[in-house]
Amino acid sequence: MGAAAAAFIVVCPDHLSLLGPMFRKLCEMLLDVEEWGQVVLMDILMRYAVARYGAPRDSVFLSSSSHTQIQERPKLLPEDASEKVDLSADVRGLLHCTAPLLWSQNSAVVMATAAVHWVFASKTDLKKIVKPLLFLLRSSYDSQYVVSKQSEDVNLTKHSPGARQVD
């Protein structure tokens, strides 16, 4: 499955609408994909969800100072007035299916999962990514550096849960 996701990115990176009918199934298959395939597939699913639905209004992603210019969802996918999709069900499904991956042994999987939760989780649910990111600080120096830089970006956000400790 990971190879198919990587091929999708190479062959048709801008045709995210092809994922629509399979979105929920792909979310459910995340746990069965090999680790590096999980990273690629989460990137594709996150790009599709942002293009299709935009980030939820209560997410930290939209309330951060560096993303305040994003006011509405991007128009990357064709609009279909007859198709009604429950936004909360798809986004909740993506968050639910990626939550176990926060405790993966692969630091890239944890970082990709944290990115999905950063974009789509509400401010109150964002606390779930703190412990796994802190756990990554026990790994190699390279992983520590990447996690530290990403955490710095998160902490510099004005509404971040960790911003109070930095001030």
TIVO-2410 file (N, C-alpha, C; in nm, 3 decimals):
# residues 167
REC num residu      c1      c2      c3 atome chaine
REC   1      M   0.082  -0.119   0.000     N      A
REC   1      M   0.000   0.000   0.000    CA      A
REC   1      M   0.087   0.126   0.000     C      A
REC   2      G   0.198   0.121   0.071     N      A
REC   2      G   0.288   0.236   0.076    CA      A
REC   2      G   0.346   0.269  -0.060     C      A
REC   3      A   0.378   0.164  -0.137     N      A
REC   3      A   0.431   0.185  -0.271    CA      A
REC   3      A   0.325   0.249  -0.361     C      A
REC   4      A   0.201   0.208  -0.345     N      A
REC   4      A   0.092   0.267  -0.425    CA      A
REC   4      A   0.073   0.414  -0.389     C      A
REC   5      A   0.086   0.446  -0.260     N      A
REC   5      A   0.073   0.586  -0.218    CA      A
REC   5      A   0.187   0.670  -0.274     C      A
REC   6      A   0.308   0.616  -0.272     N      A
REC   6      A   0.422   0.688  -0.327    CA      A
REC   6      A   0.406   0.707  -0.478     C      A
REC   7      A   0.355   0.605  -0.546     N      A
REC   7      A   0.332   0.616  -0.690    CA      A
REC   7      A   0.223   0.720  -0.719     C      A
REC   8      F   0.121   0.726  -0.636     N      A
REC   8      F   0.015   0.824  -0.654    CA      A
REC   8      F   0.071   0.966  -0.650     C      A
REC   9      I   0.162   0.991  -0.556     N      A
REC   9      I   0.222   1.124  -0.544    CA      A
REC   9      I   0.301   1.159  -0.669     C      A
REC  10      V   0.369   1.061  -0.726     N      A
REC  10      V   0.452   1.087  -0.844    CA      A
REC  10      V   0.366   1.101  -0.969     C      A
REC  11      V   0.268   1.013  -0.986     N      A
REC  11      V   0.190   1.010  -1.110    CA      A
REC  11      V   0.084   1.120  -1.115     C      A
REC  12      C   0.009   1.138  -1.010     N      A
REC  12      C  -0.099   1.236  -1.014    CA      A
REC  12      C  -0.109   1.312  -0.882     C      A
REC  13      P  -0.010   1.395  -0.850     N      A
REC  13      P  -0.011   1.465  -0.722    CA      A
REC  13      P  -0.123   1.568  -0.706     C      A
REC  14      D  -0.176   1.618  -0.816     N      A
REC  14      D  -0.279   1.722  -0.809    CA      A
REC  14      D  -0.421   1.669  -0.827     C      A
REC  15      H  -0.436   1.539  -0.840     N      A
REC  15      H  -0.568   1.479  -0.861    CA      A
REC  15      H  -0.618   1.417  -0.731     C      A
REC  16      L  -0.627   1.498  -0.629     N      A
REC  16      L  -0.669   1.449  -0.498    CA      A
REC  16      L  -0.815   1.405  -0.496     C      A
REC  17      S  -0.893   1.452  -0.591     N      A
REC  17      S  -1.035   1.414  -0.595    CA      A
REC  17      S  -1.053   1.265  -0.619     C      A
REC  18      L  -0.951   1.198  -0.671     N      A
REC  18      L  -0.959   1.053  -0.692    CA      A
REC  18      L  -0.968   0.977  -0.560     C      A
REC  19      L  -0.927   1.040  -0.452     N      A
REC  19      L  -0.927   0.974  -0.322    CA      A
REC  19      L  -1.063   0.977  -0.253     C      A
REC  20      G  -1.152   1.060  -0.299     N      A
REC  20      G  -1.281   1.080  -0.232    CA      A
REC  20      G  -1.354   0.954  -0.193     C      A
REC  21      P  -1.383   0.865  -0.287     N      A
REC  21      P  -1.459   0.745  -0.252    CA      A
REC  21      P  -1.385   0.650  -0.158     C      A
REC  22      M  -1.252   0.658  -0.156     N      A
REC  22      M  -1.172   0.565  -0.076    CA      A
REC  22      M  -1.114   0.627   0.051     C      A
REC  23      F  -1.151   0.751   0.083     N      A
REC  23      F  -1.088   0.822   0.194    CA      A
REC  23      F  -1.100   0.746   0.325     C      A
REC  24      R  -1.219   0.707   0.362     N      A
REC  24      R  -1.238   0.638   0.490    CA      A
REC  24      R  -1.170   0.503   0.492     C      A
REC  25      K  -1.172   0.432   0.381     N      A
REC  25      K  -1.106   0.302   0.374    CA      A
REC  25      K  -0.954   0.319   0.389     C      A
REC  26      L  -0.899   0.423   0.326     N      A
REC  26      L  -0.755   0.448   0.339    CA      A
REC  26      L  -0.719   0.485   0.483     C      A
REC  27      C  -0.805   0.559   0.549     N      A
REC  27      C  -0.781   0.592   0.691    CA      A
REC  27      C  -0.777   0.464   0.775     C      A
REC  28      E  -0.870   0.375   0.749     N      A
REC  28      E  -0.876   0.250   0.825    CA      A
REC  28      E  -0.756   0.160   0.797     C      A
REC  29      M  -0.699   0.171   0.679     N      A
REC  29      M  -0.586   0.086   0.641    CA      A
REC  29      M  -0.452   0.138   0.692     C      A
REC  30      L  -0.449   0.255   0.750     N      A
REC  30      L  -0.323   0.315   0.794    CA      A
REC  30      L  -0.242   0.225   0.886     C      A
REC  31      L  -0.306   0.157   0.978     N      A
REC  31      L  -0.234   0.073   1.073    CA      A
REC  31      L  -0.171  -0.049   1.008     C      A
REC  32      D  -0.223  -0.091   0.892     N      A
REC  32      D  -0.173  -0.210   0.824    CA      A
REC  32      D  -0.061  -0.180   0.725     C      A
REC  33      V  -0.032  -0.054   0.701     N      A
REC  33      V   0.071  -0.014   0.605    CA      A
REC  33      V   0.205  -0.011   0.675     C      A
REC  34      E   0.313  -0.041   0.601     N      A
REC  34      E   0.446  -0.034   0.660    CA      A
REC  34      E   0.476   0.110   0.702     C      A
REC  35      E   0.576   0.126   0.788     N      A
REC  35      E   0.600   0.255   0.854    CA      A
REC  35      E   0.620   0.371   0.756     C      A
REC  36      W   0.707   0.353   0.658     N      A
REC  36      W   0.734   0.464   0.567    CA      A
REC  36      W   0.616   0.488   0.474     C      A
REC  37      G   0.539   0.385   0.448     N      A
REC  37      G   0.416   0.402   0.372    CA      A
REC  37      G   0.312   0.480   0.452     C      A
REC  38      Q   0.314   0.463   0.585     N      A
REC  38      Q   0.223   0.539   0.671    CA      A
REC  38      Q   0.252   0.688   0.661     C      A
REC  39      V   0.379   0.724   0.656     N      A
REC  39      V   0.417   0.865   0.645    CA      A
REC  39      V   0.364   0.924   0.515     C      A
REC  40      V   0.384   0.853   0.405     N      A
REC  40      V   0.339   0.900   0.273    CA      A
REC  40      V   0.187   0.905   0.267     C      A
REC  41      L   0.122   0.801   0.317     N      A
REC  41      L  -0.025   0.796   0.312    CA      A
REC  41      L  -0.088   0.904   0.400     C      A
REC  42      M  -0.030   0.929   0.517     N      A
REC  42      M  -0.084   1.036   0.602    CA      A
REC  42      M  -0.069   1.172   0.535     C      A
REC  43      D   0.042   1.192   0.464     N      A
REC  43      D   0.059   1.318   0.391    CA      A
REC  43      D  -0.049   1.333   0.284     C      A
REC  44      I  -0.075   1.228   0.211     N      A
REC  44      I  -0.178   1.233   0.107    CA      A
REC  44      I  -0.316   1.257   0.168     C      A
REC  45      L  -0.348   1.184   0.275     N      A
REC  45      L  -0.480   1.200   0.339    CA      A
REC  45      L  -0.497   1.339   0.399     C      A
REC  46      M  -0.389   1.392   0.456     N      A
REC  46      M  -0.398   1.526   0.513    CA      A
REC  46      M  -0.416   1.629   0.402     C      A
REC  47      R  -0.343   1.615   0.291     N      A
REC  47      R  -0.359   1.708   0.179    CA      A
REC  47      R  -0.500   1.702   0.122     C      A
REC  48      Y  -0.556   1.581   0.111     N      A
REC  48      Y  -0.692   1.567   0.060    CA      A
REC  48      Y  -0.792   1.634   0.155     C      A
REC  49      A  -0.778   1.605   0.284     N      A
REC  49      A  -0.873   1.659   0.381    CA      A
REC  49      A  -0.866   1.812   0.387     C      A
REC  50      V  -0.747   1.868   0.379     N      A
REC  50      V  -0.735   2.014   0.379    CA      A
REC  50      V  -0.795   2.071   0.252     C      A
REC  51      A  -0.769   2.006   0.140     N      A
REC  51      A  -0.823   2.055   0.013    CA      A
REC  51      A  -0.975   2.042   0.008     C      A
REC  52      R  -1.026   1.935   0.063     N      A
REC  52      R  -1.170   1.908   0.056    CA      A
REC  52      R  -1.249   1.989   0.160     C      A
REC  53      Y  -1.198   1.993   0.283     N      A
REC  53      Y  -1.275   2.051   0.392    CA      A
REC  53      Y  -1.213   2.177   0.451     C      A
REC  54      G  -1.084   2.195   0.436     N      A
REC  54      G  -1.016   2.303   0.505    CA      A
REC  54      G  -0.992   2.262   0.649     C      A
REC  55      A  -0.914   2.341   0.721     N      A
REC  55      A  -0.890   2.312   0.862    CA      A
REC  55      A  -1.010   2.356   0.944     C      A
REC  56      P  -1.046   2.280   1.046     N      A
REC  56      P  -1.158   2.321   1.131    CA      A
REC  56      P  -1.131   2.456   1.197     C      A
REC  57      R  -1.234   2.532   1.218     N      A
REC  57      R  -1.218   2.666   1.274    CA      A
REC  57      R  -1.157   2.665   1.415     C      A
REC  58      D  -1.182   2.560   1.490     N      A
REC  58      D  -1.128   2.557   1.626    CA      A
REC  58      D  -0.990   2.491   1.635     C      A
REC  59      S  -0.927   2.465   1.519     N      A
REC  59      S  -0.794   2.405   1.522    CA      A
REC  59      S  -0.689   2.510   1.552     C      A
REC  60      V  -0.579   2.466   1.607     N      A
REC  60      V  -0.468   2.556   1.638    CA      A
REC  60      V  -0.403   2.604   1.508     C      A
REC  61      F  -0.410   2.522   1.406     N      A
REC  61      F  -0.349   2.556   1.277    CA      A
REC  61      F  -0.403   2.688   1.224     C      A
REC  62      L  -0.533   2.709   1.230     N      A
REC  62      L  -0.591   2.832   1.180    CA      A
REC  62      L  -0.575   2.949   1.276     C      A
REC  63      S  -0.564   2.919   1.405     N      A
REC  63      S  -0.553   3.028   1.501    CA      A
REC  63      S  -0.409   3.072   1.524     C      A
REC  64      S  -0.313   3.002   1.462     N      A
REC  64      S  -0.173   3.039   1.482    CA      A
REC  64      S  -0.142   3.168   1.408     C      A
REC  65      S  -0.046   3.241   1.458     N      A
REC  65      S  -0.013   3.371   1.400    CA      A
REC  65      S   0.043   3.358   1.260     C      A
REC  66      S   0.110   3.247   1.229     N      A
REC  66      S   0.170   3.233   1.097    CA      A
REC  66      S   0.069   3.191   0.991     C      A
REC  67      H  -0.051   3.151   1.032     N      A
REC  67      H  -0.152   3.105   0.937    CA      A
REC  67      H  -0.279   3.189   0.945     C      A
REC  68      T  -0.272   3.309   0.996     N      A
REC  68      T  -0.393   3.388   1.011    CA      A
REC  68      T  -0.449   3.435   0.879     C      A
REC  69      Q  -0.369   3.433   0.772     N      A
REC  69      Q  -0.420   3.478   0.644    CA      A
REC  69      Q  -0.510   3.375   0.577     C      A
REC  70      I  -0.513   3.252   0.628     N      A
REC  70      I  -0.600   3.148   0.573    CA      A
REC  70      I  -0.738   3.165   0.633     C      A
REC  71      Q  -0.831   3.210   0.555     N      A
REC  71      Q  -0.965   3.238   0.606    CA      A
REC  71      Q  -1.066   3.130   0.567     C      A
REC  72      E  -1.048   3.070   0.452     N      A
REC  72      E  -1.145   2.970   0.408    CA      A
REC  72      E  -1.070   2.856   0.343     C      A
REC  73      R  -1.142   2.747   0.318     N      A
REC  73      R  -1.075   2.630   0.263    CA      A
REC  73      R  -1.027   2.656   0.121     C      A
REC  74      P  -0.916   2.596   0.083     N      A
REC  74      P  -0.865   2.614  -0.052    CA      A
REC  74      P  -0.959   2.550  -0.154     C      A
REC  75      K  -0.959   2.601  -0.274     N      A
REC  75      K  -1.045   2.548  -0.380    CA      A
REC  75      K  -0.962   2.455  -0.468     C      A
REC  76      L  -0.914   2.345  -0.412     N      A
REC  76      L  -0.831   2.252  -0.487    CA      A
REC  76      L  -0.913   2.141  -0.552     C      A
REC  77      L  -1.029   2.114  -0.499     N      A
REC  77      L  -1.112   2.007  -0.552    CA      A
REC  77      L  -1.239   2.066  -0.612     C      A
REC  78      P  -1.292   2.002  -0.717     N      A
REC  78      P  -1.415   2.054  -0.776    CA      A
REC  78      P  -1.532   2.044  -0.678     C      A
REC  79      E  -1.611   2.148  -0.677     N      A
REC  79      E  -1.728   2.151  -0.589    CA      A
REC  79      E  -1.842   2.073  -0.654     C      A
REC  80      D  -1.911   1.994  -0.576     N      A
REC  80      D  -2.025   1.919  -0.624    CA      A
REC  80      D  -2.140   1.944  -0.527     C      A
REC  81      A  -2.235   2.023  -0.569     N      A
REC  81      A  -2.344   2.063  -0.480    CA      A
REC  81      A  -2.432   1.945  -0.440     C      A
REC  82      S  -2.437   1.842  -0.524     N      A
REC  82      S  -2.523   1.729  -0.492    CA      A
REC  82      S  -2.459   1.636  -0.389     C      A
REC  83      E  -2.327   1.643  -0.371     N      A
REC  83      E  -2.258   1.554  -0.278    CA      A
REC  83      E  -2.246   1.621  -0.141     C      A
REC  84      K  -2.306   1.558  -0.042     N      A
REC  84      K  -2.297   1.612   0.094    CA      A
REC  84      K  -2.218   1.513   0.178     C      A
REC  85      V  -2.106   1.557   0.230     N      A
REC  85      V  -2.020   1.472   0.310    CA      A
REC  85      V  -2.015   1.529   0.451     C      A
REC  86      D  -2.027   1.443   0.549     N      A
REC  86      D  -2.020   1.487   0.688    CA      A
REC  86      D  -1.875   1.517   0.722     C      A
REC  87      L  -1.843   1.646   0.728     N      A
REC  87      L  -1.706   1.690   0.756    CA      A
REC  87      L  -1.656   1.632   0.885     C      A
REC  88      S  -1.734   1.640   0.988     N      A
REC  88      S  -1.686   1.595   1.118    CA      A
REC  88      S  -1.659   1.445   1.120     C      A
REC  89      A  -1.736   1.366   1.046     N      A
REC  89      A  -1.715   1.222   1.044    CA      A
REC  89      A  -1.583   1.186   0.975     C      A
REC  90      D  -1.553   1.248   0.863     N      A
REC  90      D  -1.428   1.218   0.794    CA      A
REC  90      D  -1.307   1.265   0.873     C      A
REC  91      V  -1.313   1.385   0.925     N      A
REC  91      V  -1.200   1.439   1.001    CA      A
REC  91      V  -1.184   1.362   1.131     C      A
REC  92      R  -1.295   1.332   1.199     N      A
REC  92      R  -1.286   1.252   1.321    CA      A
REC  92      R  -1.232   1.113   1.291     C      A
REC  93      G  -1.271   1.057   1.178     N      A
REC  93      G  -1.219   0.926   1.138    CA      A
REC  93      G  -1.070   0.929   1.113     C      A
REC  94      L  -1.023   1.033   1.048     N      A
REC  94      L  -0.879   1.048   1.024    CA      A
REC  94      L  -0.804   1.061   1.156     C      A
REC  95      L  -0.855   1.144   1.246     N      A
REC  95      L  -0.790   1.161   1.376    CA      A
REC  95      L  -0.794   1.033   1.458     C      A
REC  96      H  -0.906   0.963   1.452     N      A
REC  96      H  -0.919   0.837   1.528    CA      A
REC  96      H  -0.823   0.731   1.475     C      A
REC  97      C  -0.811   0.721   1.343     N      A
REC  97      C  -0.725   0.618   1.284    CA      A
REC  97      C  -0.576   0.650   1.298     C      A
REC  98      T  -0.543   0.776   1.312     N      A
REC  98      T  -0.403   0.811   1.327    CA      A
REC  98      T  -0.358   0.815   1.473     C      A
REC  99      A  -0.450   0.821   1.567     N      A
REC  99      A  -0.413   0.834   1.709    CA      A
REC  99      A  -0.319   0.723   1.757     C      A
REC 100      P  -0.341   0.595   1.723     N      A
REC 100      P  -0.247   0.492   1.770    CA      A
REC 100      P  -0.106   0.509   1.714     C      A
REC 101      L  -0.094   0.577   1.603     N      A
REC 101      L   0.037   0.595   1.541    CA      A
REC 101      L   0.123   0.697   1.616     C      A
REC 102      L   0.064   0.770   1.710     N      A
REC 102      L   0.144   0.862   1.790    CA      A
REC 102      L   0.247   0.787   1.873     C      A
REC 103      W   0.225   0.659   1.898     N      A
REC 103      W   0.317   0.580   1.980    CA      A
REC 103      W   0.398   0.482   1.896     C      A
REC 104      S   0.416   0.514   1.769     N      A
REC 104      S   0.497   0.430   1.681    CA      A
REC 104      S   0.644   0.436   1.722     C      A
REC 105      Q   0.719   0.334   1.684     N      A
REC 105      Q   0.863   0.332   1.709    CA      A
REC 105      Q   0.939   0.418   1.610     C      A
REC 106      N   0.876   0.451   1.498     N      A
REC 106      N   0.939   0.531   1.394    CA      A
REC 106      N   0.909   0.678   1.420     C      A
REC 107      S   1.014   0.758   1.437     N      A
REC 107      S   0.993   0.899   1.470    CA      A
REC 107      S   0.928   0.976   1.355     C      A
REC 108      A   0.950   0.934   1.231     N      A
REC 108      A   0.885   1.001   1.118    CA      A
REC 108      A   0.735   0.979   1.121     C      A
REC 109      V   0.692   0.861   1.161     N      A
REC 109      V   0.549   0.832   1.172    CA      A
REC 109      V   0.487   0.919   1.282     C      A
REC 110      V   0.556   0.931   1.394     N      A
REC 110      V   0.505   1.013   1.503    CA      A
REC 110      V   0.496   1.159   1.460     C      A
REC 111      M   0.597   1.209   1.390     N      A
REC 111      M   0.595   1.348   1.343    CA      A
REC 111      M   0.482   1.370   1.242     C      A
REC 112      A   0.462   1.276   1.151     N      A
REC 112      A   0.355   1.289   1.052    CA      A
REC 112      A   0.218   1.286   1.120     C      A
REC 113      T   0.204   1.199   1.219     N      A
REC 113      T   0.079   1.192   1.294    CA      A
REC 113      T   0.054   1.320   1.371     C      A
REC 114      A   0.160   1.372   1.432     N      A
REC 114      A   0.147   1.499   1.505    CA      A
REC 114      A   0.106   1.611   1.411     C      A
REC 115      A   0.157   1.609   1.287     N      A
REC 115      A   0.118   1.711   1.189    CA      A
REC 115      A  -0.030   1.702   1.155     C      A
REC 116      V  -0.081   1.580   1.139     N      A
REC 116      V  -0.224   1.563   1.112    CA      A
REC 116      V  -0.307   1.618   1.228     C      A
REC 117      H  -0.266   1.587   1.349     N      A
REC 117      H  -0.341   1.635   1.465    CA      A
REC 117      H  -0.324   1.786   1.483     C      A
REC 118      W  -0.210   1.839   1.447     N      A
REC 118      W  -0.187   1.984   1.455    CA      A
REC 118      W  -0.284   2.058   1.364     C      A
REC 119      V  -0.309   2.003   1.246     N      A
REC 119      V  -0.396   2.070   1.149    CA      A
REC 119      V  -0.543   2.050   1.183     C      A
REC 120      F  -0.582   1.931   1.226     N      A
REC 120      F  -0.725   1.899   1.237    CA      A
REC 120      F  -0.780   1.891   1.379     C      A
REC 121      A  -0.698   1.866   1.478     N      A
REC 121      A  -0.750   1.850   1.614    CA      A
REC 121      A  -0.789   1.985   1.672     C      A
REC 122      S  -0.889   1.981   1.757     N      A
REC 122      S  -0.928   2.104   1.826    CA      A
REC 122      S  -0.821   2.139   1.929     C      A
REC 123      K  -0.829   2.259   1.982     N      A
REC 123      K  -0.730   2.303   2.080    CA      A
REC 123      K  -0.728   2.213   2.202     C      A
REC 124      T  -0.843   2.164   2.243     N      A
REC 124      T  -0.848   2.078   2.362    CA      A
REC 124      T  -0.791   1.939   2.336     C      A
REC 125      D  -0.805   1.889   2.214     N      A
REC 125      D  -0.754   1.756   2.180    CA      A
REC 125      D  -0.607   1.755   2.144     C      A
REC 126      L  -0.548   1.871   2.130     N      A
REC 126      L  -0.410   1.879   2.087    CA      A
REC 126      L  -0.312   1.829   2.193     C      A
REC 127      K  -0.358   1.816   2.316     N      A
REC 127      K  -0.271   1.769   2.424    CA      A
REC 127      K  -0.222   1.627   2.399     C      A
REC 128      K  -0.292   1.552   2.314     N      A
REC 128      K  -0.254   1.413   2.286    CA      A
REC 128      K  -0.117   1.401   2.221     C      A
REC 129      I  -0.071   1.504   2.151     N      A
REC 129      I   0.055   1.491   2.079    CA      A
REC 129      I   0.176   1.531   2.163     C      A
REC 130      V   0.155   1.587   2.280     N      A
REC 130      V   0.267   1.637   2.360    CA      A
REC 130      V   0.355   1.523   2.410     C      A
REC 131      K   0.298   1.423   2.476     N      A
REC 131      K   0.378   1.313   2.532    CA      A
REC 131      K   0.454   1.235   2.426     C      A
REC 132      P   0.392   1.199   2.313     N      A
REC 132      P   0.470   1.128   2.211    CA      A
REC 132      P   0.587   1.212   2.157     C      A
REC 133      L   0.566   1.342   2.143     N      A
REC 133      L   0.677   1.426   2.096    CA      A
REC 133      L   0.787   1.435   2.200     C      A
REC 134      L   0.750   1.443   2.326     N      A
REC 134      L   0.851   1.444   2.432    CA      A
REC 134      L   0.924   1.311   2.439     C      A
REC 135      F   0.854   1.203   2.413     N      A
REC 135      F   0.916   1.071   2.413    CA      A
REC 135      F   1.022   1.061   2.302     C      A
REC 136      L   0.997   1.129   2.190     N      A
REC 136      L   1.095   1.127   2.080    CA      A
REC 136      L   1.226   1.195   2.119     C      A
REC 137      L   1.222   1.279   2.220     N      A
REC 137      L   1.345   1.346   2.263    CA      A
REC 137      L   1.444   1.249   2.327     C      A
REC 138      R   1.401   1.127   2.352     N      A
REC 138      R   1.490   1.024   2.405    CA      A
REC 138      R   1.564   0.948   2.295     C      A
REC 139      S   1.537   0.978   2.171     N      A
REC 139      S   1.595   0.903   2.061    CA      A
REC 139      S   1.726   0.967   2.014     C      A
REC 140      S   1.763   0.943   1.891     N      A
REC 140      S   1.891   0.991   1.837    CA      A
REC 140      S   1.897   1.144   1.835     C      A
REC 141      Y   2.019   1.195   1.824     N      A
REC 141      Y   2.038   1.340   1.821    CA      A
REC 141      Y   1.968   1.404   1.702     C      A
REC 142      D   1.967   1.335   1.589     N      A
REC 142      D   1.899   1.389   1.471    CA      A
REC 142      D   1.749   1.404   1.496     C      A
REC 143      S   1.689   1.300   1.554     N      A
REC 143      S   1.546   1.307   1.586    CA      A
REC 143      S   1.518   1.413   1.690     C      A
REC 144      Q   1.607   1.426   1.787     N      A
REC 144      Q   1.591   1.528   1.889    CA      A
REC 144      Q   1.590   1.667   1.827     C      A
REC 145      Y   1.678   1.689   1.730     N      A
REC 145      Y   1.686   1.819   1.664    CA      A
REC 145      Y   1.557   1.851   1.589     C      A
REC 146      V   1.508   1.753   1.512     N      A
REC 146      V   1.386   1.774   1.433    CA      A
REC 146      V   1.267   1.800   1.525     C      A
REC 147      V   1.254   1.720   1.629     N      A
REC 147      V   1.142   1.738   1.723    CA      A
REC 147      V   1.154   1.873   1.793     C      A
REC 148      S   1.276   1.911   1.830     N      A
REC 148      S   1.295   2.040   1.897    CA      A
REC 148      S   1.256   2.157   1.807     C      A
REC 149      K   1.296   2.150   1.681     N      A
REC 149      K   1.261   2.257   1.587    CA      A
REC 149      K   1.110   2.263   1.565     C      A
REC 150      Q   1.046   2.147   1.549     N      A
REC 150      Q   0.901   2.145   1.530    CA      A
REC 150      Q   0.830   2.194   1.655     C      A
REC 151      S   0.880   2.154   1.771     N      A
REC 151      S   0.819   2.200   1.896    CA      A
REC 151      S   0.837   2.350   1.915     C      A
REC 152      E   0.948   2.401   1.869     N      A
REC 152      E   0.970   2.545   1.876    CA      A
REC 152      E   0.867   2.619   1.792     C      A
REC 153      D   0.840   2.567   1.673     N      A
REC 153      D   0.737   2.628   1.587    CA      A
REC 153      D   0.601   2.624   1.654     C      A
REC 154      V   0.569   2.512   1.719     N      A
REC 154      V   0.441   2.498   1.788    CA      A
REC 154      V   0.434   2.596   1.904     C      A
REC 155      N   0.541   2.607   1.981     N      A
REC 155      N   0.541   2.695   2.098    CA      A
REC 155      N   0.540   2.842   2.062     C      A
REC 156      L   0.585   2.877   1.944     N      A
REC 156      L   0.583   3.017   1.903    CA      A
REC 156      L   0.445   3.061   1.857     C      A
REC 157      T   0.354   2.966   1.847     N      A
REC 157      T   0.218   2.997   1.809    CA      A
REC 157      T   0.147   3.062   1.927     C      A
REC 158      K   0.071   3.164   1.899     N      A
REC 158      K   0.012   3.241   2.010    CA      A
REC 158      K  -0.090   3.164   2.092     C      A
REC 159      H  -0.159   3.064   2.034     N      A
REC 159      H  -0.261   2.991   2.109    CA      A
REC 159      H  -0.219   2.849   2.142     C      A
REC 160      S  -0.092   2.820   2.136     N      A
REC 160      S  -0.044   2.685   2.160    CA      A
REC 160      S  -0.053   2.648   2.308     C      A
REC 161      P  -0.082   2.521   2.340     N      A
REC 161      P  -0.087   2.480   2.481    CA      A
REC 161      P   0.047   2.500   2.552     C      A
REC 162      G   0.158   2.490   2.480     N      A
REC 162      G   0.288   2.505   2.541    CA      A
REC 162      G   0.336   2.648   2.547     C      A
REC 163      A   0.261   2.742   2.490     N      A
REC 163      A   0.306   2.881   2.485    CA      A
REC 163      A   0.315   2.943   2.624     C      A
REC 164      R   0.232   2.898   2.716     N      A
REC 164      R   0.237   2.953   2.851    CA      A
REC 164      R   0.368   2.921   2.920     C      A
REC 165      Q   0.423   2.802   2.895     N      A
REC 165      Q   0.549   2.765   2.958    CA      A
REC 165      Q   0.667   2.841   2.900     C      A
REC 166      V   0.659   2.881   2.773     N      A
REC 166      V   0.770   2.950   2.708    CA      A
REC 166      V   0.776   3.094   2.753     C      A
REC 167      D   0.661   3.158   2.775     N      A
REC 167      D   0.657   3.300   2.812    CA      A
REC 167      D   0.718   3.329   2.943     C      A
***
